[in-house]
Amino acid sequence: GNSVTQMEGPVTLSEEAFLTINCTYTATGYPSLFWYVQYPGEGLQLLLKATKADDKGSNKGFEATYRKETTSFHLEKGSVQVSDSAVYFCALTPNQAGTALIFGKGTTLSVSS
Amino acid sequence: DTAVSQTPKYLVTQMGNDKSIKCEQNLGHDTMYWYKQDSKKFLKIMFSYNNKELIINETVPNRFSPKSPDKAHLNLHINSLELGDSAVYFCASSPAAGTGGGEGYTFGSGTRLTVV
């Protein structure tokens, strides 16, 4: 089946620290991979995406590389800010008819100044 | 202009009541979805419609009934509400079903349902 596993949180960092949130997936076929972010009290926003192996998605200083050999899509940022505090979701679409976006369980990031 | 809009944003109701949540998208997308987010933030697909046709119907109690009058609208009606239905419900849309994954989904801001 299709599934996404991401590291349990919460992750607590000081401002300007390096961030990694691990994400691995299981999928049949050739999925597209995404990171979504949910700020407190808000809906989900697409942060970045990658649609094929070795693609790197990037946005707002965050980046993730689609690694088919390790079935991973780890999220990284070199220097986090307080405003990055949110819940981060790794997700995939199997790109097959009759399927939908499948989410990991989410990782809460808290950044302090 | 809001791309995916849901109403109401908050809904507090008593057990046993029937309620509806409405969703509209102005992106011209063909496919719409309902997701449920539980208290631990886990997001699970409930339903999906492609151009008014139901294409995904996960294991959801039949008290939940989606309705899509046209491809820009997807409403969720819930009968006989139970305490366990308390959650945040998100509507989303995408350009195409299944194979439209490359574009990602656009989500509404959510409806927080509290059953007391």
Contacts between the chains, C-beta under 8 A, distances in Angstrom:
chain1	res1	chain2	res2	distance
A	31	B	101	7.0
A	32	B	101	3.8
A	32	B	102	5.2
A	32	B	104	7.9
A	34	B	104	5.6
A	36	B	107	7.9
A	38	B	41	7.6
A	42	B	109	6.3
A	42	B	110	7.8
A	43	B	90	6.3
A	43	B	107	4.6
A	43	B	108	5.8
A	43	B	109	4.1
A	43	B	110	5.1
A	44	B	43	7.9
A	44	B	90	6.9
A	44	B	92	8.0
A	44	B	107	4.4
A	45	B	107	7.6
A	46	B	104	4.5
A	46	B	105	7.5
A	46	B	106	7.6
A	49	B	102	7.4
A	49	B	104	5.5
A	51	B	101	7.4
A	51	B	102	4.5
A	87	B	41	5.7
A	89	B	43	6.9
A	92	B	101	7.7
A	93	B	98	7.3
A	93	B	100	7.6
A	93	B	101	2.8
A	94	B	98	7.2
A	94	B	101	7.4
A	95	B	98	6.5
A	95	B	99	5.3
A	95	B	101	4.7
A	95	B	102	7.7
A	96	B	98	5.1
A	96	B	99	7.2
A	97	B	55	7.8
A	97	B	97	6.3
A	97	B	98	4.2
A	97	B	99	6.6
A	98	B	55	5.6
A	98	B	56	6.4
A	98	B	97	7.2
A	98	B	98	5.8
A	99	B	56	7.5
A	99	B	98	4.8
A	100	B	33	5.9
A	100	B	45	4.5
A	100	B	48	5.4
A	100	B	56	5.6
A	100	B	98	7.7
A	101	B	33	7.6
A	101	B	45	7.3
A	101	B	92	7.5
A	101	B	94	7.8
A	101	B	101	7.3
A	101	B	104	7.9
A	101	B	105	5.3
A	102	B	45	7.5
A	103	B	42	7.5
A	103	B	43	4.3
A	103	B	44	7.9
A	105	B	40	7.3
A	105	B	41	7.1
A	105	B	42	5.4
A	106	B	41	4.4
A	106	B	42	7.0
A	106	B	43	7.6
A	108	B	41	7.7
